[in-house]
C-alpha cells in the first residue's frame, strides 16, 4: 500500500512540477517582451532629448551604448571623455 501511495505521489509531483515549469517559462517570456518594450521606449526618449541638443557630451561607456543613436542624430558638436582626456569631435566624427 505504501508503494502505491508513493507512486501516486511521484506521478502527481511530476505533473505539477512540469506545469509549474511551463508557467515559469511563459512568465519569463512575458518579462523579456516587457523589457524589450521598455528598452525601446527609453531609446525613443533618449533620441528625442538628444536630437534637441546643440552639443552632446558623454563618457566612452555612453558612446559605446548609444553609438547607433548618436550616428542617427548626427549632432554638429559631440565630445566624450576618454580617461580624463576631453576630446572634441566636430561633425559627429568620433575619434
Secondary structure, DSSP 8 states (H G I E B T S, - for coil): -HHHHHHHHHHHHHHHHHHHHHHHHHHHHHHHHHHHHHHHHHHHHHHHHHHT-SEEEEEHHHHHHHHHHHHHH--SEEEEEETTEEEEEETT---
